[in-house]
Amino acid sequence: MIENQPRLYPNPRMKEYTLLRDFRIEVLGESICIPQYYSYDGATIPTIAWAIITSPFDPSVMLPALCHDYLYLNHQVDKKTADKIFHQLLL
């Protein structure tokens, strides 16, 4: 595991993940620090699209979804910038 990857704990009662430690990342000039115990639900991908795109719990979309959800919640950046960061992380 890369040291800067988020460590997640699946909540057995919900389709949620919780950070086990602070997660820091720099993307497009933005320094993002997501605190320990922050919970999120993975990527919002309609079930019908899972076969075409991917599951919302696929590792390739978990990190982008984590950052995107957190940025939308705390308003560190505007929604357009949060969407750009999400796109950059998906690449």
PyRosetta script that sets phi, psi and omega in degrees:
from pyrosetta import init, pose_from_sequence

init()
pose = pose_from_sequence("MIENQPRLYPNPRMKEYTLLRDFRIEVLGESICIPQYYSYDGATIPTIAWAIITSPFDPSVMLPALCHDYLYLNHQVDKKTADKIFHQLLL")
pose.set_psi(1, 133.8)
pose.set_omega(1, 176.0)
pose.set_phi(2, -68.2)
pose.set_psi(2, 138.2)
pose.set_omega(2, -174.8)
pose.set_phi(3, -55.2)
pose.set_psi(3, -34.2)
pose.set_omega(3, -174.9)
pose.set_phi(4, -89.7)
pose.set_psi(4, 4.6)
pose.set_omega(4, 178.6)
pose.set_phi(5, -75.1)
pose.set_psi(5, 144.7)
pose.set_omega(5, 177.5)
pose.set_phi(6, -68.2)
pose.set_psi(6, 140.7)
pose.set_omega(6, 173.8)
pose.set_phi(7, -98.7)
pose.set_psi(7, 121.5)
pose.set_omega(7, -173.2)
pose.set_phi(8, -113.0)
pose.set_psi(8, 149.1)
pose.set_omega(8, 175.6)
pose.set_phi(9, -125.1)
pose.set_psi(9, 116.4)
pose.set_omega(9, 179.4)
pose.set_phi(10, -70.9)
pose.set_psi(10, 129.5)
pose.set_omega(10, 176.6)
pose.set_phi(11, -80.1)
pose.set_psi(11, 117.6)
pose.set_omega(11, -174.6)
pose.set_phi(12, -66.9)
pose.set_psi(12, -20.1)
pose.set_omega(12, -178.7)
pose.set_phi(13, -87.3)
pose.set_psi(13, -18.9)
pose.set_omega(13, -177.2)
pose.set_phi(14, -137.9)
pose.set_psi(14, 166.7)
pose.set_omega(14, 173.0)
pose.set_phi(15, -89.5)
pose.set_psi(15, 70.0)
pose.set_omega(15, -178.3)
pose.set_phi(16, -134.8)
pose.set_psi(16, 156.0)
pose.set_omega(16, 173.9)
pose.set_phi(17, -123.0)
pose.set_psi(17, 147.2)
pose.set_omega(17, -179.2)
pose.set_phi(18, -125.1)
pose.set_psi(18, 133.7)
pose.set_omega(18, 177.4)
pose.set_phi(19, -70.4)
pose.set_psi(19, 135.4)
pose.set_omega(19, 178.9)
pose.set_phi(20, -91.3)
pose.set_psi(20, -9.9)
pose.set_omega(20, 175.8)
pose.set_phi(21, -157.3)
pose.set_psi(21, 164.9)
pose.set_omega(21, 176.8)
pose.set_phi(22, -56.8)
pose.set_psi(22, 145.8)
pose.set_omega(22, 177.5)
pose.set_phi(23, -125.2)
pose.set_psi(23, 127.7)
pose.set_omega(23, -179.5)
pose.set_phi(24, -122.2)
pose.set_psi(24, 140.6)
pose.set_omega(24, 177.8)
pose.set_phi(25, -155.1)
pose.set_psi(25, 148.8)
pose.set_omega(25, 173.1)
pose.set_phi(26, -114.2)
pose.set_psi(26, 127.4)
pose.set_omega(26, -179.0)
pose.set_phi(27, -141.4)
pose.set_psi(27, 129.8)
pose.set_omega(27, 177.2)
pose.set_phi(28, 49.4)
pose.set_psi(28, 40.2)
pose.set_omega(28, 177.3)
pose.set_phi(29, 80.6)
pose.set_psi(29, 0.3)
pose.set_omega(29, 178.9)
pose.set_phi(30, -101.4)
pose.set_psi(30, 130.4)
pose.set_omega(30, 175.2)
pose.set_phi(31, -96.5)
pose.set_psi(31, 117.2)
pose.set_omega(31, -175.4)
pose.set_phi(32, -113.0)
pose.set_psi(32, 128.6)
pose.set_omega(32, 175.8)
pose.set_phi(33, -125.5)
pose.set_psi(33, 111.2)
pose.set_omega(33, -179.2)
pose.set_phi(34, -100.5)
pose.set_psi(34, 123.0)
pose.set_omega(34, -172.1)
pose.set_phi(35, -74.8)
pose.set_psi(35, 153.7)
pose.set_omega(35, 174.3)
pose.set_phi(36, -52.5)
pose.set_psi(36, 143.4)
pose.set_omega(36, 179.1)
pose.set_phi(37, 77.6)
pose.set_psi(37, 2.0)
pose.set_omega(37, 174.0)
pose.set_phi(38, -64.9)
pose.set_psi(38, 133.2)
pose.set_omega(38, -179.9)
pose.set_phi(39, -113.2)
pose.set_psi(39, 144.8)
pose.set_omega(39, 176.9)
pose.set_phi(40, -151.2)
pose.set_psi(40, 168.9)
pose.set_omega(40, -170.8)
pose.set_phi(41, -109.7)
pose.set_psi(41, 21.4)
pose.set_omega(41, -178.8)
pose.set_phi(42, 80.0)
pose.set_psi(42, -167.8)
pose.set_omega(42, -179.4)
pose.set_phi(43, -79.8)
pose.set_psi(43, 146.9)
pose.set_omega(43, 177.7)
pose.set_phi(44, -91.1)
pose.set_psi(44, 94.6)
pose.set_omega(44, -179.8)
pose.set_phi(45, -126.2)
pose.set_psi(45, 121.1)
pose.set_omega(45, 179.9)
pose.set_phi(46, -56.5)
pose.set_psi(46, 140.4)
pose.set_omega(46, -177.4)
pose.set_phi(47, -52.0)
pose.set_psi(47, -40.0)
pose.set_omega(47, -178.7)
pose.set_phi(48, -62.5)
pose.set_psi(48, -24.6)
pose.set_omega(48, -178.0)
pose.set_phi(49, -91.6)
pose.set_psi(49, -6.7)
pose.set_omega(49, -177.5)
pose.set_phi(50, -57.0)
pose.set_psi(50, -39.6)
pose.set_omega(50, -178.7)
pose.set_phi(51, -68.5)
pose.set_psi(51, -27.9)
pose.set_omega(51, -177.9)
pose.set_phi(52, -89.5)
pose.set_psi(52, -46.9)
pose.set_omega(52, -175.2)
pose.set_phi(53, -92.9)
pose.set_psi(53, -79.8)
pose.set_omega(53, 176.7)
pose.set_phi(54, 178.4)
pose.set_psi(54, 168.8)
pose.set_omega(54, 175.0)
pose.set_phi(55, -71.7)
pose.set_psi(55, 148.7)
pose.set_omega(55, 177.3)
pose.set_phi(56, -66.3)
pose.set_psi(56, -10.4)
pose.set_omega(56, -179.8)
pose.set_phi(57, -108.4)
pose.set_psi(57, 12.9)
pose.set_omega(57, 174.5)
pose.set_phi(58, -67.4)
pose.set_psi(58, 135.0)
pose.set_omega(58, -179.1)
pose.set_phi(59, -54.9)
pose.set_psi(59, -28.1)
pose.set_omega(59, -178.4)
pose.set_phi(60, -69.8)
pose.set_psi(60, -18.8)
pose.set_omega(60, 179.3)
pose.set_phi(61, -113.2)
pose.set_psi(61, -7.6)
pose.set_omega(61, -177.4)
pose.set_phi(62, -65.6)
pose.set_psi(62, -47.5)
pose.set_omega(62, -179.6)
pose.set_phi(63, -64.2)
pose.set_psi(63, -49.7)
pose.set_omega(63, 176.8)
pose.set_phi(64, -57.5)
pose.set_psi(64, -40.7)
pose.set_omega(64, 179.7)
pose.set_phi(65, -65.5)
pose.set_psi(65, -41.0)
pose.set_omega(65, 177.8)
pose.set_phi(66, -57.0)
pose.set_psi(66, -52.6)
pose.set_omega(66, -177.9)
pose.set_phi(67, -64.3)
pose.set_psi(67, -43.7)
pose.set_omega(67, -179.0)
pose.set_phi(68, -62.3)
pose.set_psi(68, -47.4)
pose.set_omega(68, 179.2)
pose.set_phi(69, -60.6)
pose.set_psi(69, -43.9)
pose.set_omega(69, -178.8)
pose.set_phi(70, -65.2)
pose.set_psi(70, -43.2)
pose.set_omega(70, -180.0)
pose.set_phi(71, -65.1)
pose.set_psi(71, -37.6)
pose.set_omega(71, 176.9)
pose.set_phi(72, -66.2)
pose.set_psi(72, -36.4)
pose.set_omega(72, -177.5)
pose.set_phi(73, -71.4)
pose.set_psi(73, -45.9)
pose.set_omega(73, -171.5)
pose.set_phi(74, -97.0)
pose.set_psi(74, -5.3)
pose.set_omega(74, 176.3)
pose.set_phi(75, 59.3)
pose.set_psi(75, 32.2)
pose.set_omega(75, 176.3)
pose.set_phi(76, -61.3)
pose.set_psi(76, -34.7)
pose.set_omega(76, 176.4)
pose.set_phi(77, -133.4)
pose.set_psi(77, 165.9)
pose.set_omega(77, 177.0)
pose.set_phi(78, -73.2)
pose.set_psi(78, 167.3)
pose.set_omega(78, -175.0)
pose.set_phi(79, -61.9)
pose.set_psi(79, -36.9)
pose.set_omega(79, 179.9)
pose.set_phi(80, -62.4)
pose.set_psi(80, -43.2)
pose.set_omega(80, 178.7)
pose.set_phi(81, -68.1)
pose.set_psi(81, -40.3)
pose.set_omega(81, 177.4)
pose.set_phi(82, -60.2)
pose.set_psi(82, -40.3)
pose.set_omega(82, 177.9)
pose.set_phi(83, -65.9)
pose.set_psi(83, -38.3)
pose.set_omega(83, 177.4)
pose.set_phi(84, -64.6)
pose.set_psi(84, -41.9)
pose.set_omega(84, 178.9)
pose.set_phi(85, -63.8)
pose.set_psi(85, -43.2)
pose.set_omega(85, 177.0)
pose.set_phi(86, -57.1)
pose.set_psi(86, -48.4)
pose.set_omega(86, -179.9)
pose.set_phi(87, -60.7)
pose.set_psi(87, -45.6)
pose.set_omega(87, 179.9)
pose.set_phi(88, -60.1)
pose.set_psi(88, -42.7)
pose.set_omega(88, 179.7)
pose.set_phi(89, -68.7)
pose.set_psi(89, -30.6)
pose.set_omega(89, 176.0)
pose.set_phi(90, -67.3)
pose.set_psi(90, -31.4)
pose.set_omega(90, 179.4)
pose.set_phi(91, -70.2)
pose.dump_pdb("model.pdb")
